[in-house]
Amino acid sequence: MQSENAFLVLIQNGEQKELYSLAGHTVTMIGRATENTISLLDDRCSRFHAKIFFDEGQWYIQDLGSRNGTHLDEQIIPAQQAFSLQAGQHIQIGHTLFQFGCGELGTTHISPENPDNEALEHRSGIFGVSETLRGPKQDKSTSTQILHQTAQTAILKSESDSKQGARITTRAGYGPIELCRLAYHLGKVEEVDQVAKLAIEGLLNATGAEGAGLWLFPYNLNSTQNASDIRLVANATLEDLQYNPISETIVRTVFEKKEAFLFYESLKGSKTRNTTKSEEPKDVKNTMAAPIRFQNGILGLLHLYTLNESKYLDESDLEYTLAVADTVGVALAHINKQKELAANLHQARKENTTLREMLQMSSEIIGKSAPIQTIHHLISRAAETKTSVLIRGESGVGKELIARAVHFASSRKSKPLICLNCAAISESLLASELFGHEKGAFTGATDRKIGKFEAANTGTLFLDEIGEMSQSLQAKFLRVLEGSSFERVGGNTTVSVDVRVIAATNRDLEKEVAEGRFRHDLFFRLRVLEIIVPPLRKRVDDIPILAEYFLDRFCKEIGRKYQGFDPNAMRVLMSYRWPGNIRELKNVVERAVVLGSGTYVQEQDLLLSTLNTTGETDMRRDEPKDVFIPLSLEDMERNHIIRTLEHVQWNKSIASKQLGIERTTLDRKIKRYGLERD
């Protein structure tokens, strides 16, 4: 059984930097929001990230569905599940690393009564605690008087004031030369904790301050900030003192005015480490606060103070501190901008690759037959709207080519066209491919992934083989089509997109709906506009055009010279049923170019299959193999029509399309053969 007393140690660069006590009777909340017990300035930390609690003699940690997950000893823990904690284990939350400890040491926290605790050593101060969030202290028994204030330091002024600024130095002799040296080193660092260390060390050396702290707001120049949002990032003290946090009054004064202030502040309750409880605590004699500014915003502030009556801060210290604060503001903005660029770099590269692929795509549709002319007309009508389009046809007829033609003919042609084959991805991964996932959503999710819907925002998403999608995923997909918003796998943030969906299938969706494998509401939502692509055998006039097109293309690619097809070879191509449609014709011509010889493609150069077409296979599925049943053409037509009508549940519009005849012609044949629905 574990002790009810425990603690968390903040680890920074392999060193112990801060200590947080845990009590068994309370729940410790960790996250970015200020309402948490431990609040972190960390862009990879969720507002309410995780919690630690004690239950039945055991300490536990539970991830609260965070965006980037919680790691326990480098292993990500599933969300909303409690995991037991053992002494010495490491907890990684965003960029912040803690070590869990159990025992009476947890009650020590940072306190002046523990001079022997190495983890609490303050001689050199606490540097690099960039994720530790501690707010300003509430004003108790405090009196504050403004001694001096300035909006702009003369050290950084130009033109007529440059000579005056060059003469300003602190009592320790620090001036423009030391400020230039500090700016040079700040320009080379890449982390916030390194900026804090350089700035605080420089100010303690340059002024008479005995304690210094760097406080920051959450970095977002475009959002409204409040003075209460500021949190301590790093601090340091001279000798063996405890750092005195800044008061709320000073924070609000600097925040509202955006100027540097020198105060006389009497603060009861601050003690040196060697002071006993019976001794009267010392007062803060001077306090200085300078805003860390960038552009028109304020990123935080620098806080300096003295305790000793023989030491004091003056106007030259204030001038120099404000100059350091303005320099730190530029350095922090540069670091945060670099992090934003790095975070967006991968996504930009993916979008660039997608656009390059789009530029190489061809949307030309080959053919002059009547069915192709009809498809051209449907494409032009579909391109005028942003409604969903359902493309139907056998495998190999060019459904993806039709989808690209619709996209490039629409107003979205300059936006992304993202293609996804639903049959090529397992059911468990299809949701992640469509909607994306958060880091830690499942095993192997080491980073956040943007789904196809987000990648296709403002553009078009083409989903091939839509009939292969599972019913559970169909429901979520339907909600996206209705509302254009969704959540990533493992996330709880709603993502809204503007995407046009084009779906394609070679399945009989009416049959799939009737047998319960495809949602009828999704079928009707997709089938707002429908384009039926006829098989190649139904447009024989296009075969010579397509064959010549592929012959010319492969001759250029391979470097062969053919003048065309031999008449017998073309006759074979025209009479063949093409079960693989255009894809098969393309492969047949490519093989003939590679293996053939002579000036013309010969009949023996063509390798054709003996497979039945899709329609022929369906029509003969009930007949015994190798058994001939003599039928008149009239009986064969009658049987075929009645089978087709039964297949589509006597939907005459669909039956006429599948039979390739007009609706009025179908009505005449039904009447002629006396066909009735059972």
C-alpha positions as CSV (number, residue, x, y, z in Angstrom):
1,M,0.0,0.0,0.0
2,Q,1.4,3.4,-1.0
3,S,1.6,6.5,1.2
4,E,-1.1,9.2,0.8
5,N,1.7,11.7,0.4
6,A,3.4,11.9,-3.0
7,F,5.0,14.5,-5.2
8,L,5.9,15.3,-8.8
9,V,9.4,16.6,-9.7
10,L,9.8,18.7,-12.9
11,I,12.7,17.5,-14.9
12,Q,14.5,20.0,-17.3
13,N,17.6,19.1,-19.2
14,G,18.2,16.1,-16.9
15,E,18.0,18.3,-13.7
16,Q,15.3,18.6,-11.0
17,K,13.8,22.0,-11.4
18,E,10.5,22.2,-9.4
19,L,8.6,20.1,-6.9
20,Y,4.8,19.7,-6.6
21,S,3.2,18.0,-3.6
22,L,0.3,15.6,-4.0
23,A,-2.3,14.9,-1.3
24,G,-4.3,11.7,-1.2
25,H,-7.6,13.5,-0.3
26,T,-7.5,15.8,-3.4
27,V,-7.4,15.2,-7.2
28,T,-4.5,16.9,-9.0
29,M,-5.5,18.3,-12.3
30,I,-2.8,19.0,-15.0
31,G,-3.4,21.0,-18.1
32,R,-3.1,24.3,-20.0
33,A,-6.1,26.0,-18.3
34,T,-5.5,28.2,-15.3
35,E,-8.2,26.2,-13.3
36,N,-5.9,23.2,-13.1
37,T,-3.9,22.4,-10.0
38,I,-0.7,22.3,-12.1
39,S,-1.1,24.6,-15.1
40,L,1.3,24.4,-18.0
41,L,2.4,26.9,-20.6
42,D,2.7,24.3,-23.3
43,D,1.2,24.4,-26.8
44,R,1.1,20.6,-27.0
45,C,-0.9,20.3,-23.7
46,S,-4.7,20.2,-23.7
47,R,-6.7,22.6,-21.5
48,F,-7.6,19.7,-19.2
49,H,-4.9,17.1,-20.0
50,A,-4.7,14.6,-17.2
51,K,-5.4,14.0,-13.5
52,I,-3.6,12.2,-10.7
53,F,-5.5,10.8,-7.7
54,F,-5.2,8.4,-4.8
55,D,-7.7,5.5,-4.4
56,E,-7.6,2.5,-2.1
57,G,-4.0,2.7,-1.2
58,Q,-2.7,3.3,-4.8
59,W,-1.8,6.4,-6.8
60,Y,-3.2,6.6,-10.4
61,I,-2.9,8.8,-13.5
62,Q,-5.7,9.2,-16.1
63,D,-5.5,10.9,-19.4
64,L,-8.6,13.0,-20.0
65,G,-8.9,12.6,-23.7
66,S,-6.0,15.0,-24.5
67,R,-5.1,16.0,-28.0
68,N,-1.5,14.7,-27.9
69,G,-1.8,12.0,-25.3
70,T,0.0,11.3,-22.0
71,H,3.2,9.1,-21.9
72,L,4.1,7.0,-18.9
73,D,7.7,5.8,-19.1
74,E,7.7,6.6,-22.9
75,Q,4.6,4.5,-23.4
76,I,1.4,6.4,-24.3
77,I,-1.6,5.5,-22.1
78,P,-5.1,5.1,-23.5
79,A,-7.5,8.0,-22.8
80,Q,-10.0,7.8,-20.0
81,Q,-8.3,4.8,-18.3
82,A,-6.6,5.0,-14.9
83,F,-3.1,3.6,-14.7
84,S,-1.3,2.9,-11.5
85,L,1.8,5.0,-10.6
86,Q,5.0,3.7,-9.1
87,A,7.8,5.7,-7.5
88,G,10.5,6.7,-10.1
89,Q,8.2,6.6,-13.1
90,H,8.3,9.4,-15.6
91,I,5.2,11.3,-16.9
92,Q,5.5,13.2,-20.3
93,I,2.8,15.8,-20.9
94,G,3.5,17.7,-24.1
95,H,7.0,19.1,-23.7
96,T,6.9,18.8,-19.9
97,L,8.6,15.8,-18.1
98,F,7.7,14.9,-14.5
99,Q,9.0,12.2,-12.2
100,F,6.6,10.7,-9.7
101,G,7.7,10.1,-6.1
102,C,5.9,8.7,-3.1
103,G,6.5,9.4,0.5
104,E,6.9,12.2,3.0
105,L,9.2,14.1,0.6
106,G,6.0,15.1,-1.2
107,T,5.1,17.5,1.7
108,T,8.3,19.5,1.4
109,H,7.4,21.5,-1.8
110,I,9.6,24.5,-2.4
111,S,10.0,25.8,1.1
112,P,12.7,27.8,3.1
113,E,12.6,25.1,5.8
114,N,14.3,22.5,3.6
115,P,17.9,23.8,2.9
116,D,19.3,20.3,2.5
117,N,17.1,19.2,-0.4
118,E,19.2,19.2,-3.5
119,A,16.1,19.4,-5.7
120,L,15.2,22.7,-4.1
121,E,18.6,24.3,-4.4
122,H,18.1,28.0,-5.2
123,R,21.6,29.3,-5.2
124,S,21.7,29.6,-9.0
125,G,17.9,30.0,-9.3
126,I,15.4,28.0,-11.3
127,F,16.2,28.3,-15.0
128,G,14.4,26.7,-17.9
129,V,11.1,25.9,-16.2
130,S,9.4,26.9,-19.4
131,E,6.3,24.7,-18.8
132,T,5.8,25.4,-15.0
133,L,2.8,27.7,-14.5
134,R,2.5,29.7,-11.3
135,G,0.3,32.8,-11.2
136,P,1.0,36.1,-9.5
137,K,0.4,36.2,-5.7
138,Q,-2.7,37.9,-4.3
139,D,-2.0,41.2,-2.7
140,K,-2.0,40.8,1.1
141,S,-0.5,43.4,3.5
142,T,1.0,45.1,0.5
143,S,1.6,48.8,-0.2
144,T,2.8,49.9,-3.6
145,Q,4.1,53.4,-4.7
146,I,5.2,54.3,-8.2
147,L,8.7,55.9,-8.2
148,H,9.3,56.1,-11.9
149,Q,7.9,54.9,-15.2
150,T,8.9,54.9,-18.9
151,A,7.3,53.9,-22.1
152,Q,10.5,53.7,-24.2
153,T,14.1,53.2,-23.1
154,A,16.6,55.8,-24.3
155,I,19.1,53.0,-25.0
156,L,17.1,51.8,-28.0
157,K,16.1,55.3,-29.2
158,S,17.6,56.6,-32.5
159,E,18.5,59.8,-34.2
160,S,18.6,62.8,-31.8
161,D,18.4,60.6,-28.6
162,S,21.2,58.2,-29.6
163,K,23.9,60.0,-27.7
164,Q,21.8,60.2,-24.6
165,G,21.1,56.4,-24.8
166,A,24.8,55.6,-25.3
167,R,25.6,57.3,-22.0
168,I,23.0,55.4,-19.9
169,T,24.6,52.6,-17.8
170,T,23.6,50.8,-14.7
171,R,25.5,51.1,-11.5
172,A,27.4,47.9,-12.4
173,G,28.5,49.6,-15.7
174,Y,26.1,47.7,-18.0
175,G,25.0,49.7,-21.1
176,P,24.5,49.5,-24.9
177,I,27.6,47.3,-25.4
178,E,26.4,44.6,-22.9
179,L,22.9,44.9,-24.4
180,C,24.3,44.3,-27.9
181,R,26.2,41.2,-26.6
182,L,23.0,39.9,-24.9
183,A,20.9,40.4,-28.1
184,Y,23.6,38.5,-30.1
185,H,23.3,35.5,-27.7
186,L,19.5,35.7,-27.6
187,G,19.4,35.5,-31.4
188,K,21.2,32.1,-31.4
189,V,19.0,30.2,-28.9
190,E,16.1,28.1,-29.9
191,E,14.1,27.5,-26.7
192,V,12.2,29.8,-24.3
193,D,14.0,28.5,-21.3
194,Q,17.3,29.5,-22.8
195,V,16.0,33.0,-23.4
196,A,14.8,33.2,-19.8
197,K,18.2,32.0,-18.4
198,L,20.2,34.6,-20.5
199,A,17.8,37.5,-19.7
200,I,17.6,36.8,-15.9
201,E,21.3,36.2,-15.5
202,G,22.1,39.3,-17.4
203,L,19.8,41.5,-15.4
204,L,21.0,40.1,-12.0
205,N,24.5,41.0,-13.0
206,A,23.7,44.4,-14.5
207,T,21.4,45.7,-11.7
208,G,21.3,45.7,-7.9
209,A,18.4,43.2,-7.9
210,E,18.4,40.2,-5.6
211,G,15.7,38.3,-7.3
212,A,14.4,38.2,-10.9
213,G,11.6,36.4,-12.7
214,L,10.4,36.1,-16.3
215,W,6.6,35.8,-16.7
216,L,4.7,35.0,-20.0
217,F,1.2,35.0,-21.4
218,P,0.1,32.0,-23.5
219,Y,1.6,32.9,-26.9
220,N,-1.2,34.1,-29.3
221,L,-0.9,37.6,-30.7
222,N,-4.3,37.3,-32.3
223,S,-6.3,36.6,-29.2
224,T,-7.5,38.8,-26.3
225,Q,-5.3,38.3,-23.2
226,N,-6.1,39.0,-19.6
227,A,-3.6,40.0,-16.9
228,S,-4.6,37.0,-14.8
229,D,-3.4,34.7,-17.6
230,I,0.3,35.5,-17.0
231,R,2.4,32.7,-15.4
232,L,6.0,32.3,-14.1
233,V,8.4,30.8,-16.6
234,A,11.7,31.0,-14.8
235,N,13.3,32.8,-11.8
236,A,16.6,33.2,-10.0
237,T,17.8,34.8,-6.8
238,L,21.2,35.9,-5.3
239,E,22.6,34.4,-2.1
240,D,20.2,31.9,-0.6
241,L,16.8,33.5,-0.9
242,Q,13.4,32.3,-1.9
243,Y,11.9,34.0,-5.0
244,N,9.0,36.4,-4.2
245,P,6.3,36.2,-6.9
246,I,5.0,39.4,-8.4
247,S,1.8,41.0,-7.1
248,E,-1.4,41.3,-9.0
249,T,-1.4,45.1,-8.7
250,I,1.9,45.4,-10.4
251,V,1.0,42.9,-13.2
252,R,-2.2,44.8,-14.0
253,T,-0.5,48.2,-13.9
254,V,2.2,47.1,-16.4
255,F,-0.4,45.1,-18.5
256,E,-2.7,48.1,-18.9
257,K,-0.1,50.8,-19.5
258,K,2.5,48.6,-21.4
259,E,5.2,50.7,-19.7
260,A,8.1,49.9,-17.4
261,F,7.6,50.8,-13.7
262,L,9.8,51.2,-10.7
263,F,7.9,50.8,-7.5
264,Y,8.4,51.1,-3.8
265,E,6.6,48.0,-2.4
266,S,6.4,46.9,1.2
267,L,5.5,43.2,1.2
268,K,5.1,41.4,4.5
269,G,5.7,37.7,4.6
270,S,8.9,37.2,2.5
271,K,11.7,35.5,4.3
272,T,15.3,34.5,3.7
273,R,16.0,30.9,3.8
274,N,18.0,31.2,7.1
275,T,15.3,33.3,8.8
276,T,13.4,31.5,11.6
277,K,9.7,31.7,12.0
278,S,10.0,33.9,15.1
279,E,12.0,36.6,13.3
280,E,10.4,39.6,11.6
281,P,10.5,39.1,7.8
282,K,12.2,41.6,5.6
283,D,10.3,44.1,3.3
284,V,10.7,44.4,-0.4
285,K,12.3,47.9,-0.8
286,N,12.3,48.2,-4.7
287,T,10.3,46.4,-7.3
288,M,10.8,46.8,-11.0
289,A,8.5,45.4,-13.8
290,A,9.1,45.9,-17.6
291,P,6.7,44.6,-20.3
292,I,8.0,42.1,-22.9
293,R,6.5,43.7,-26.0
294,F,6.2,42.6,-29.6
295,Q,4.4,44.6,-32.3
296,N,1.3,45.9,-30.6
297,G,1.0,43.1,-28.1
298,I,2.5,42.2,-24.8
299,L,4.1,38.7,-24.4
300,G,4.9,38.9,-20.7
301,L,7.1,40.9,-18.3
302,L,10.4,40.9,-16.5
303,H,10.3,41.3,-12.7
304,L,13.2,42.4,-10.5
305,Y,13.3,43.4,-6.8
306,T,15.6,44.0,-3.8
307,L,15.1,43.1,-0.2
308,N,18.2,44.7,1.4
309,E,18.0,48.3,2.5
310,S,21.5,48.9,1.3
311,K,20.6,47.9,-2.2
312,Y,18.1,49.7,-4.4
313,L,17.1,49.9,-8.0
314,D,17.1,53.2,-9.9
315,E,16.1,54.8,-13.2
316,S,19.2,53.6,-15.1
317,D,18.3,50.0,-14.0
318,L,14.8,50.6,-15.3
319,E,16.1,51.9,-18.6
320,Y,18.3,48.9,-19.1
321,T,15.7,46.4,-18.0
322,L,13.1,47.8,-20.5
323,A,15.8,47.5,-23.2
324,V,16.4,43.9,-22.3
325,A,12.6,43.2,-22.2
326,D,12.1,44.6,-25.7
327,T,15.0,42.5,-27.0
328,V,13.6,39.4,-25.3
329,G,10.2,40.1,-27.0
330,V,11.8,39.9,-30.4
331,A,13.7,36.7,-29.5
332,L,10.5,35.0,-28.1
333,A,8.4,36.0,-31.2
334,H,11.2,34.6,-33.4
335,I,11.3,31.3,-31.5
336,N,7.5,30.9,-31.5
337,K,7.4,31.7,-35.2
338,Q,10.0,29.1,-35.9
339,K,8.0,26.5,-34.0
340,E,4.8,27.4,-35.9
341,L,6.7,27.1,-39.2
342,A,8.1,23.7,-38.2
343,A,4.7,22.4,-37.2
344,N,3.2,23.5,-40.6
345,L,6.1,22.4,-42.7
346,H,5.0,18.7,-43.0
347,Q,1.5,19.7,-44.0
348,A,2.7,22.2,-46.5
349,R,4.9,19.6,-48.1
350,K,2.0,17.2,-48.4
351,E,-0.2,19.8,-50.0
352,N,2.6,20.7,-52.4
353,T,2.9,17.1,-53.4
354,T,-0.8,16.8,-54.0
355,L,-0.9,19.9,-56.1
356,R,2.0,18.7,-58.2
357,E,0.2,15.4,-58.8
358,M,-2.9,17.3,-59.8
359,L,-1.0,19.3,-62.4
360,Q,0.2,16.0,-64.0
361,M,-3.3,14.5,-64.1
362,S,-5.1,14.4,-67.4
363,S,-8.9,15.0,-67.4
364,E,-9.3,14.4,-71.2
365,I,-12.1,11.9,-72.1
366,I,-11.5,10.0,-75.4
367,G,-14.4,9.1,-77.6
368,K,-17.1,10.4,-79.9
369,S,-19.9,7.9,-79.5
370,A,-23.4,9.0,-78.4
371,P,-22.9,7.7,-74.8
372,I,-19.7,9.7,-74.5
373,Q,-21.5,12.8,-75.7
374,T,-24.2,12.2,-73.1
375,I,-21.5,11.9,-70.4
376,H,-19.9,15.2,-71.6
377,H,-23.3,16.9,-71.2
378,L,-23.8,15.4,-67.6
379,I,-20.3,16.5,-66.6
380,S,-20.9,20.1,-67.7
381,R,-24.2,20.2,-65.7
382,A,-22.7,18.6,-62.6
383,A,-19.8,21.1,-62.7
384,E,-22.1,24.0,-62.2
385,T,-23.2,22.9,-58.7
386,K,-21.4,21.6,-55.6
387,T,-23.8,18.8,-54.9
388,S,-22.7,15.2,-54.5
389,V,-22.2,13.0,-57.6
390,L,-22.5,9.3,-57.9
391,I,-20.6,7.7,-60.8
392,R,-21.6,4.1,-61.6
393,G,-20.1,1.6,-64.1
394,E,-18.2,-1.6,-64.4
395,S,-14.6,-1.8,-63.4
396,G,-12.2,-0.2,-65.8
397,V,-14.6,2.1,-67.6
398,G,-12.9,5.3,-66.3
399,K,-15.0,6.4,-63.4
400,E,-12.0,8.3,-61.8
401,L,-11.4,10.0,-65.1
402,I,-15.1,11.2,-65.1
403,A,-14.6,12.5,-61.5
404,R,-11.5,14.5,-62.4
405,A,-13.3,15.9,-65.4
406,V,-16.2,17.1,-63.1
407,H,-13.6,18.7,-60.7
408,F,-11.6,20.5,-63.3
409,A,-14.7,21.8,-65.0
410,S,-16.0,23.3,-61.8
411,S,-15.2,26.5,-59.9
412,R,-13.0,24.3,-57.5
413,K,-10.5,23.4,-60.2
414,S,-7.7,25.4,-58.5
415,K,-8.4,23.6,-55.2
416,P,-7.2,20.1,-54.1
417,L,-8.6,17.0,-55.7
418,I,-8.1,14.1,-53.2
419,C,-8.7,10.5,-54.2
420,L,-9.2,7.5,-51.9
421,N,-10.1,3.9,-52.8
422,C,-12.2,2.6,-50.0
423,A,-11.6,-1.0,-51.1
424,A,-7.8,-0.6,-50.8
425,I,-7.8,0.2,-47.1
426,S,-8.8,-2.0,-44.2
427,E,-12.0,-1.1,-42.3
428,S,-10.1,-0.3,-39.1
429,L,-7.9,2.3,-40.9
430,L,-10.5,3.8,-43.3
431,A,-11.9,6.1,-40.6
432,S,-8.4,7.4,-39.9
433,E,-7.8,8.0,-43.6
434,L,-11.0,9.9,-44.0
435,F,-11.2,11.9,-40.9
436,G,-7.6,11.9,-39.5
437,H,-6.6,11.0,-36.0
438,E,-5.0,12.6,-33.0
439,K,-1.6,11.6,-31.5
440,G,-2.1,8.5,-29.3
441,A,-5.6,7.7,-30.7
442,F,-4.5,4.1,-31.2
443,T,-1.3,2.0,-31.3
444,G,1.1,3.5,-33.9
445,A,-0.5,7.0,-33.9
446,T,2.7,8.8,-33.0
447,D,1.6,12.1,-34.5
448,R,-1.6,14.0,-35.4
449,K,-2.7,13.1,-39.0
450,I,-4.8,15.2,-41.2
451,G,-7.5,13.1,-42.9
452,K,-8.7,13.2,-46.6
453,F,-11.6,15.5,-45.7
454,E,-9.4,18.2,-44.2
455,A,-6.9,17.8,-47.0
456,A,-9.7,18.3,-49.6
457,N,-11.1,21.4,-47.8
458,T,-12.5,23.9,-50.4
459,G,-11.9,21.2,-53.1
460,T,-13.2,17.8,-54.1
461,L,-12.9,14.4,-52.4
462,F,-13.3,11.4,-54.8
463,L,-14.2,8.1,-53.1
464,D,-13.8,5.1,-55.3
465,E,-15.5,1.8,-54.5
466,I,-17.9,3.5,-52.0
467,G,-19.9,0.2,-51.8
468,E,-17.0,-1.4,-49.8
469,M,-17.5,1.0,-46.9
470,S,-18.7,-0.7,-43.7
471,Q,-22.1,0.3,-42.2
472,S,-20.6,1.8,-39.0
473,L,-18.4,4.1,-41.1
474,Q,-21.3,4.9,-43.5
475,A,-23.2,6.5,-40.6
476,K,-20.4,8.8,-39.7
477,F,-19.8,9.6,-43.4
478,L,-23.5,10.5,-43.8
479,R,-23.3,12.9,-40.9
480,V,-20.3,14.7,-42.5
481,L,-22.2,15.0,-45.8
482,E,-25.2,16.5,-44.0
483,G,-23.3,18.9,-41.7
484,S,-19.8,19.1,-43.2
485,S,-18.3,18.7,-39.7
486,F,-16.6,15.8,-37.8
487,E,-14.1,14.9,-35.2
488,R,-10.8,13.2,-35.7
489,V,-10.3,9.7,-34.4
490,G,-9.4,10.0,-30.7
491,G,-10.2,13.7,-30.6
492,N,-13.0,15.9,-29.3
493,T,-12.6,19.0,-31.4
494,T,-15.1,19.6,-34.2
495,V,-13.6,20.2,-37.6
496,S,-15.6,21.9,-40.2
497,V,-14.8,21.6,-43.9
498,D,-16.2,22.7,-47.3
499,V,-15.8,19.6,-49.5
500,R,-17.6,18.3,-52.6
501,V,-17.9,14.6,-52.6
502,I,-17.9,12.5,-55.7
503,A,-18.4,8.7,-55.2
504,A,-18.0,5.8,-57.6
505,T,-18.9,2.2,-57.5
506,N,-19.2,-0.9,-59.7
507,R,-21.7,-2.5,-57.3
508,D,-25.4,-2.6,-57.7
509,L,-26.2,-0.3,-54.8
510,E,-30.0,-0.9,-55.1
511,K,-29.3,-4.6,-54.4
512,E,-26.9,-3.7,-51.6
513,V,-29.6,-1.5,-50.0
514,A,-32.3,-4.1,-50.4
515,E,-30.0,-6.7,-48.7
516,G,-29.1,-4.3,-45.9
517,R,-25.4,-3.9,-46.7
518,F,-25.7,-0.2,-47.7
519,R,-27.7,2.5,-45.9
520,H,-30.6,3.7,-48.0
521,D,-30.3,7.3,-46.6
522,L,-26.6,7.5,-47.7
523,F,-27.6,6.1,-51.1
524,F,-30.1,8.8,-51.7
525,R,-27.7,11.5,-50.3
526,L,-24.9,10.4,-52.7
527,R,-27.2,10.0,-55.7
528,V,-28.1,13.7,-56.0
529,L,-26.5,13.6,-59.5
530,E,-25.8,10.3,-61.2
531,I,-23.6,9.6,-64.1
532,I,-23.7,6.0,-65.5
533,V,-20.6,5.2,-67.6
534,P,-21.5,2.5,-70.2
535,P,-19.0,-0.4,-70.7
536,L,-16.7,-0.4,-73.7
537,R,-18.8,-3.0,-75.5
538,K,-21.8,-0.6,-75.5
539,R,-19.8,2.0,-77.4
540,V,-18.0,0.1,-80.1
541,D,-17.4,3.3,-82.1
542,D,-14.9,4.5,-79.5
543,I,-12.7,1.4,-79.7
544,P,-10.6,2.5,-82.8
545,I,-10.2,6.0,-81.3
546,L,-9.0,4.6,-78.0
547,A,-6.8,2.0,-79.6
548,E,-5.0,4.6,-81.7
549,Y,-4.6,6.9,-78.7
550,F,-3.0,4.2,-76.6
551,L,-0.8,3.1,-79.5
552,D,0.5,6.6,-80.1
553,R,1.1,7.1,-76.4
554,F,3.1,3.9,-75.8
555,C,5.1,4.3,-79.0
556,K,6.3,7.7,-77.6
557,E,7.0,6.2,-74.2
558,I,8.8,3.1,-75.3
559,G,10.4,4.5,-78.5
560,R,8.7,2.1,-81.0
561,K,7.3,3.2,-84.4
562,Y,4.0,1.8,-85.5
563,Q,1.8,3.2,-88.3
564,G,-1.4,1.7,-86.9
565,F,-3.3,-1.5,-86.6
566,D,-3.6,-4.2,-89.3
567,P,-7.3,-4.5,-90.5
568,N,-7.6,-8.0,-89.1
569,A,-6.3,-6.8,-85.7
570,M,-8.8,-3.9,-85.7
571,R,-11.6,-6.3,-86.6
572,V,-10.7,-8.5,-83.6
573,L,-10.6,-5.4,-81.3
574,M,-14.1,-4.3,-82.5
575,S,-15.7,-7.7,-82.0
576,Y,-14.2,-8.5,-78.6
577,R,-16.5,-8.1,-75.6
578,W,-13.9,-6.3,-73.3
579,P,-14.7,-7.6,-69.8
580,G,-12.0,-5.4,-68.4
581,N,-13.2,-2.4,-70.5
582,I,-10.8,0.5,-71.2
583,R,-8.2,-0.7,-68.7
584,E,-8.0,-4.0,-70.5
585,L,-7.7,-2.3,-73.9
586,K,-4.9,-0.1,-72.6
587,N,-3.0,-3.1,-71.3
588,V,-3.5,-5.1,-74.6
589,V,-2.2,-2.3,-76.7
590,E,0.8,-1.7,-74.4
591,R,1.7,-5.4,-74.6
592,A,1.4,-5.4,-78.4
593,V,3.8,-2.4,-78.6
594,V,6.4,-4.0,-76.3
595,L,6.4,-7.5,-77.8
596,G,5.2,-6.8,-81.4
597,S,7.3,-6.3,-84.5
598,G,6.7,-4.8,-87.9
599,T,5.1,-1.6,-89.1
600,Y,1.5,-2.4,-88.0
601,V,0.1,-4.2,-84.9
602,Q,-0.9,-7.7,-86.1
603,E,-3.7,-9.9,-84.8
604,Q,-1.2,-12.3,-83.2
605,D,0.2,-9.4,-81.2
606,L,-3.1,-9.1,-79.3
607,L,-3.5,-11.2,-76.2
608,L,-7.3,-11.3,-75.3
609,S,-8.9,-13.2,-72.4
610,T,-11.8,-15.7,-72.4
611,L,-13.5,-14.1,-69.4
612,N,-17.2,-13.3,-69.6
613,T,-18.3,-9.7,-69.1
614,T,-20.1,-8.7,-66.0
615,G,-23.5,-8.7,-67.6
616,E,-23.0,-12.1,-69.3
617,T,-21.8,-13.7,-66.0
618,D,-24.8,-12.5,-64.1
619,M,-27.2,-13.6,-66.8
620,R,-25.8,-17.2,-66.9
621,R,-25.2,-17.7,-63.2
622,D,-28.2,-20.1,-62.9
623,E,-27.4,-22.2,-66.0
624,P,-25.4,-25.4,-65.8
625,K,-22.0,-25.1,-67.3
626,D,-21.3,-26.6,-70.8
627,V,-25.1,-27.2,-71.3
628,F,-26.7,-25.6,-74.4
629,I,-30.4,-24.7,-74.1
630,P,-31.9,-23.7,-77.5
631,L,-33.9,-20.6,-77.3
632,S,-35.4,-18.2,-79.9
633,L,-34.2,-14.6,-79.8
634,E,-37.7,-13.6,-78.7
635,D,-37.6,-15.9,-75.7
636,M,-34.1,-14.8,-74.8
637,E,-35.2,-11.2,-74.9
638,R,-38.3,-11.9,-72.8
639,N,-36.3,-13.8,-70.2
640,H,-33.6,-11.1,-70.0
641,I,-36.2,-8.3,-69.6
642,I,-38.1,-10.2,-66.8
643,R,-34.8,-11.0,-65.0
644,T,-33.7,-7.3,-65.2
645,L,-37.1,-6.1,-63.9
646,E,-37.0,-8.5,-61.0
647,H,-33.4,-7.5,-60.2
648,V,-34.4,-3.8,-59.8
649,Q,-37.7,-4.6,-58.2
650,W,-39.6,-3.4,-61.2
651,N,-38.1,0.1,-61.3
652,K,-38.6,0.7,-65.0
653,S,-36.4,3.8,-65.1
654,I,-33.4,1.8,-63.8
655,A,-34.3,-1.2,-65.9
656,S,-34.4,0.8,-69.1
657,K,-30.9,2.3,-68.3
658,Q,-29.5,-1.2,-67.6
659,L,-31.1,-2.6,-70.8
660,G,-29.8,0.4,-72.9
661,I,-33.3,1.2,-74.2
662,E,-35.8,4.0,-73.8
663,R,-38.5,3.9,-71.1
664,T,-41.2,3.9,-73.8
665,T,-39.6,1.0,-75.6
666,L,-39.5,-1.0,-72.4
667,D,-43.2,-0.4,-71.8
668,R,-44.0,-1.6,-75.3
669,K,-42.0,-4.8,-74.8
670,I,-43.6,-5.5,-71.4
671,K,-47.0,-5.2,-73.0
672,R,-45.9,-7.2,-76.0
673,Y,-44.6,-10.1,-73.9
674,G,-47.4,-9.8,-71.3
675,L,-45.0,-9.4,-68.4
676,E,-46.6,-8.9,-65.0
677,R,-45.1,-8.4,-61.5
678,D,-45.6,-11.3,-59.1
